[in-house]
């Protein structure tokens, strides 16, 4: 290792930036946050994802129900990637 490193051109931030996501600071009531955190085990997903889902549903942008045709299309696309 070097004794010194030059960080004069370094940039702050995530090493791998998230696409389609923005980091913000938000205040949520303790009881609301606790309720989402308690649902994590049942849902098998993170509490932030659950909050996003709830906000999308409130905004009327909840994902549509997965029907048979859509499922078959997704499976075909994924299986093609494997080959």
Backbone as JSON Lines, residues from 0, in Angstrom:
{"i":0,"aa":"X","n":[0.83,-1.18,0.0],"ca":[0.0,0.0,0.0],"c":[0.87,1.24,0.0]}
{"i":1,"aa":"X","n":[0.32,2.27,-0.6],"ca":[1.01,3.56,-0.59],"c":[0.87,4.21,0.77]}
{"i":2,"aa":"X","n":[1.8,5.1,1.08],"ca":[1.69,5.86,2.32],"c":[0.61,6.91,2.21]}
{"i":3,"aa":"X","n":[0.42,7.47,0.99],"ca":[-0.6,8.5,0.78],"c":[-1.32,8.24,-0.53]}
{"i":4,"aa":"X","n":[-2.58,8.62,-0.58],"ca":[-3.4,8.5,-1.78],"c":[-3.94,9.88,-2.13]}
{"i":5,"aa":"X","n":[-4.12,10.13,-3.43],"ca":[-4.63,11.41,-3.9],"c":[-6.14,11.31,-4.1]}
{"i":6,"aa":"X","n":[-6.9,11.95,-3.26],"ca":[-8.35,11.95,-3.36],"c":[-8.88,13.29,-3.89]}
{"i":7,"aa":"X","n":[-8.03,14.08,-4.5],"ca":[-8.44,15.42,-4.95],"c":[-9.52,15.35,-6.05]}
{"i":8,"aa":"X","n":[-9.56,14.28,-6.82],"ca":[-10.56,14.15,-7.89],"c":[-11.66,13.14,-7.53]}
{"i":9,"aa":"X","n":[-11.71,12.76,-6.27],"ca":[-12.7,11.78,-5.83],"c":[-14.08,12.42,-5.76]}
{"i":10,"aa":"X","n":[-15.1,11.59,-5.91],"ca":[-16.48,12.06,-5.82],"c":[-17.18,11.3,-4.71]}
{"i":11,"aa":"X","n":[-18.05,11.99,-3.99],"ca":[-18.85,11.35,-2.95],"c":[-20.04,10.65,-3.59]}
{"i":12,"aa":"X","n":[-20.53,9.67,-2.92],"ca":[-21.73,9.01,-3.41],"c":[-21.57,7.51,-3.44]}
{"i":13,"aa":"X","n":[-22.65,6.88,-3.87],"ca":[-22.66,5.42,-3.95],"c":[-21.68,4.93,-5.0]}
{"i":14,"aa":"X","n":[-21.05,3.82,-4.72],"ca":[-20.12,3.23,-5.69],"c":[-20.91,2.77,-6.92]}
{"i":15,"aa":"X","n":[-22.03,2.14,-6.68],"ca":[-22.92,1.71,-7.76],"c":[-24.24,2.45,-7.61]}
{"i":16,"aa":"X","n":[-24.46,3.5,-8.4],"ca":[-25.69,4.28,-8.25],"c":[-26.93,3.46,-8.62]}
{"i":17,"aa":"X","n":[-28.03,3.72,-7.91],"ca":[-29.29,3.05,-8.17],"c":[-30.02,3.75,-9.3]}
{"i":18,"aa":"X","n":[-30.5,3.0,-10.27],"ca":[-31.27,3.59,-11.36],"c":[-32.73,3.59,-10.98]}
{"i":19,"aa":"X","n":[-33.39,4.71,-11.19],"ca":[-34.81,4.8,-10.91],"c":[-35.14,4.99,-9.44]}
{"i":20,"aa":"X","n":[-34.14,5.28,-8.64],"ca":[-34.36,5.49,-7.21],"c":[-33.63,6.75,-6.79]}
{"i":21,"aa":"X","n":[-34.2,7.44,-5.82],"ca":[-33.6,8.65,-5.29],"c":[-33.54,8.53,-3.77]}
{"i":22,"aa":"X","n":[-32.39,8.82,-3.22],"ca":[-32.23,8.79,-1.77],"c":[-32.75,10.11,-1.21]}
{"i":23,"aa":"X","n":[-33.66,10.01,-0.23],"ca":[-34.2,11.2,0.41],"c":[-34.22,10.99,1.92]}
{"i":24,"aa":"X","n":[-34.4,12.07,2.64],"ca":[-34.62,11.99,4.07],"c":[-36.07,12.32,4.31]}
{"i":25,"aa":"X","n":[-36.77,11.47,5.05],"ca":[-38.19,11.66,5.29],"c":[-38.49,11.28,6.74]}
{"i":26,"aa":"X","n":[-39.39,12.02,7.34],"ca":[-39.82,11.71,8.69],"c":[-41.13,10.95,8.64]}
{"i":27,"aa":"X","n":[-41.15,9.76,9.22],"ca":[-42.33,8.92,9.27],"c":[-42.63,8.67,10.74]}
{"i":28,"aa":"X","n":[-43.89,8.72,11.11],"ca":[-44.25,8.46,12.5],"c":[-43.74,7.09,12.92]}
{"i":29,"aa":"X","n":[-43.3,7.01,14.17],"ca":[-42.72,5.78,14.69],"c":[-43.65,4.58,14.57]}
{"i":30,"aa":"X","n":[-44.95,4.8,14.86],"ca":[-45.89,3.69,14.8],"c":[-46.09,3.18,13.38]}
{"i":31,"aa":"X","n":[-46.05,4.07,12.4],"ca":[-46.2,3.67,11.0],"c":[-44.98,2.87,10.55]}
{"i":32,"aa":"X","n":[-43.81,3.35,10.88],"ca":[-42.58,2.65,10.51],"c":[-42.53,1.28,11.18]}
{"i":33,"aa":"X","n":[-42.89,1.23,12.44],"ca":[-42.89,-0.03,13.17],"c":[-43.86,-1.03,12.54]}
{"i":34,"aa":"X","n":[-45.01,-0.55,12.09],"ca":[-45.99,-1.43,11.45],"c":[-45.42,-2.05,10.17]}
{"i":35,"aa":"X","n":[-44.72,-1.25,9.37],"ca":[-44.12,-1.79,8.15],"c":[-43.0,-2.76,8.49]}
{"i":36,"aa":"X","n":[-42.19,-2.44,9.47],"ca":[-41.09,-3.33,9.86],"c":[-41.63,-4.66,10.4]}
{"i":37,"aa":"X","n":[-42.79,-4.62,11.08],"ca":[-43.38,-5.86,11.6],"c":[-43.92,-6.75,10.48]}
{"i":38,"aa":"X","n":[-44.22,-6.18,9.34],"ca":[-44.77,-6.95,8.22],"c":[-43.68,-7.58,7.35]}
{"i":39,"aa":"X","n":[-42.45,-7.27,7.59],"ca":[-41.34,-7.75,6.76],"c":[-41.28,-9.27,6.73]}
{"i":40,"aa":"X","n":[-41.38,-9.91,7.87],"ca":[-41.28,-11.38,7.92],"c":[-42.4,-12.04,7.14]}
{"i":41,"aa":"X","n":[-43.62,-11.52,7.26],"ca":[-44.76,-12.11,6.55],"c":[-44.64,-11.9,5.05]}
{"i":42,"aa":"X","n":[-44.14,-10.73,4.64],"ca":[-44.08,-10.4,3.22],"c":[-42.83,-10.96,2.54]}
{"i":43,"aa":"X","n":[-41.78,-11.2,3.32],"ca":[-40.54,-11.69,2.73],"c":[-39.82,-10.64,1.91]}
{"i":44,"aa":"X","n":[-40.1,-9.38,2.19],"ca":[-39.47,-8.26,1.48],"c":[-39.11,-7.2,2.5]}
{"i":45,"aa":"X","n":[-38.3,-6.24,2.08],"ca":[-37.87,-5.18,2.97],"c":[-38.97,-4.17,3.26]}
{"i":46,"aa":"X","n":[-38.85,-3.48,4.39],"ca":[-39.89,-2.52,4.76],"c":[-39.94,-1.33,3.81]}
{"i":47,"aa":"X","n":[-38.82,-0.94,3.23],"ca":[-38.84,0.16,2.27],"c":[-39.61,-0.23,1.01]}
{"i":48,"aa":"X","n":[-39.47,-1.47,0.58],"ca":[-40.23,-1.95,-0.57],"c":[-41.71,-1.96,-0.25]}
{"i":49,"aa":"X","n":[-42.07,-2.36,0.97],"ca":[-43.47,-2.36,1.37],"c":[-44.04,-0.95,1.39]}
{"i":50,"aa":"X","n":[-43.24,0.01,1.85],"ca":[-43.68,1.41,1.86],"c":[-43.88,1.89,0.42]}
{"i":51,"aa":"X","n":[-42.95,1.56,-0.47],"ca":[-43.1,1.92,-1.89],"c":[-44.38,1.34,-2.47]}
{"i":52,"aa":"X","n":[-44.64,0.07,-2.17],"ca":[-45.86,-0.58,-2.68],"c":[-47.11,0.12,-2.17]}
{"i":53,"aa":"X","n":[-47.1,0.49,-0.89],"ca":[-48.26,1.18,-0.31],"c":[-48.46,2.54,-0.96]}
{"i":54,"aa":"X","n":[-47.38,3.25,-1.21],"ca":[-47.49,4.56,-1.86],"c":[-47.99,4.43,-3.3]}
{"i":55,"aa":"X","n":[-47.49,3.41,-4.02],"ca":[-47.97,3.19,-5.38],"c":[-49.46,2.86,-5.4]}
{"i":56,"aa":"X","n":[-49.89,2.03,-4.46],"ca":[-51.3,1.67,-4.38],"c":[-52.14,2.92,-4.1]}
{"i":57,"aa":"X","n":[-51.66,3.76,-3.21],"ca":[-52.37,5.0,-2.9],"c":[-52.47,5.9,-4.12]}
{"i":58,"aa":"X","n":[-51.41,5.93,-4.9],"ca":[-51.39,6.76,-6.1],"c":[-52.12,6.12,-7.28]}
{"i":59,"aa":"X","n":[-52.62,4.91,-7.1],"ca":[-53.33,4.23,-8.17],"c":[-52.41,3.61,-9.19]}
{"i":60,"aa":"X","n":[-51.17,3.38,-8.8],"ca":[-50.18,2.82,-9.73],"c":[-49.75,1.42,-9.31]}
{"i":61,"aa":"X","n":[-50.58,0.76,-8.53],"ca":[-50.23,-0.59,-8.1],"c":[-50.12,-1.49,-9.33]}
{"i":62,"aa":"X","n":[-49.17,-2.4,-9.28],"ca":[-48.98,-3.29,-10.43],"c":[-50.22,-4.15,-10.62]}
{"i":63,"aa":"X","n":[-50.52,-4.45,-11.86],"ca":[-51.72,-5.22,-12.15],"c":[-51.53,-6.67,-11.76]}
{"i":64,"aa":"X","n":[-52.63,-7.36,-11.65],"ca":[-52.6,-8.77,-11.27],"c":[-51.89,-9.56,-12.37]}
{"i":65,"aa":"X","n":[-51.07,-10.49,-11.97],"ca":[-50.33,-11.31,-12.92],"c":[-51.26,-12.36,-13.51]}
{"i":66,"aa":"X","n":[-51.51,-12.24,-14.81],"ca":[-52.37,-13.23,-15.46],"c":[-51.51,-14.3,-16.14]}
{"i":67,"aa":"X","n":[-52.15,-15.32,-16.66],"ca":[-51.44,-16.46,-17.24],"c":[-50.6,-16.05,-18.44]}
{"i":68,"aa":"X","n":[-51.13,-15.2,-19.32],"ca":[-50.38,-14.79,-20.51],"c":[-49.11,-14.02,-20.15]}
{"i":69,"aa":"X","n":[-49.23,-13.12,-19.18],"ca":[-48.07,-12.35,-18.76],"c":[-47.03,-13.25,-18.12]}
{"i":70,"aa":"X","n":[-47.47,-14.18,-17.29],"ca":[-46.54,-15.11,-16.65],"c":[-45.81,-15.94,-17.7]}
{"i":71,"aa":"X","n":[-46.52,-16.45,-18.71],"ca":[-45.87,-17.24,-19.76],"c":[-44.84,-16.39,-20.52]}
{"i":72,"aa":"X","n":[-45.18,-15.15,-20.8],"ca":[-44.25,-14.25,-21.51],"c":[-42.98,-14.04,-20.7]}
{"i":73,"aa":"X","n":[-43.13,-13.78,-19.4],"ca":[-41.97,-13.55,-18.54],"c":[-41.12,-14.81,-18.46]}
{"i":74,"aa":"X","n":[-41.75,-15.95,-18.3],"ca":[-40.99,-17.21,-18.23],"c":[-40.21,-17.48,-19.51]}
{"i":75,"aa":"X","n":[-40.84,-17.24,-20.65],"ca":[-40.13,-17.43,-21.94],"c":[-38.91,-16.52,-22.01]}
{"i":76,"aa":"X","n":[-39.07,-15.25,-21.65],"ca":[-37.97,-14.3,-21.71],"c":[-36.82,-14.74,-20.79]}
{"i":77,"aa":"X","n":[-37.16,-15.17,-19.59],"ca":[-36.13,-15.59,-18.64],"c":[-35.44,-16.88,-19.09]}
{"i":78,"aa":"X","n":[-36.19,-17.81,-19.65],"ca":[-35.6,-19.06,-20.12],"c":[-34.68,-18.81,-21.33]}
{"i":79,"aa":"X","n":[-35.01,-17.84,-22.16],"ca":[-34.14,-17.5,-23.29],"c":[-32.8,-16.97,-22.82]}
{"i":80,"aa":"X","n":[-32.78,-16.28,-21.7],"ca":[-31.54,-15.74,-21.14],"c":[-30.61,-16.86,-20.68]}
{"i":81,"aa":"X","n":[-31.19,-17.96,-20.24],"ca":[-30.4,-19.08,-19.74],"c":[-29.71,-19.81,-20.87]}
{"i":82,"aa":"X","n":[-30.37,-19.94,-22.0],"ca":[-29.8,-20.69,-23.14],"c":[-28.6,-20.05,-23.75]}
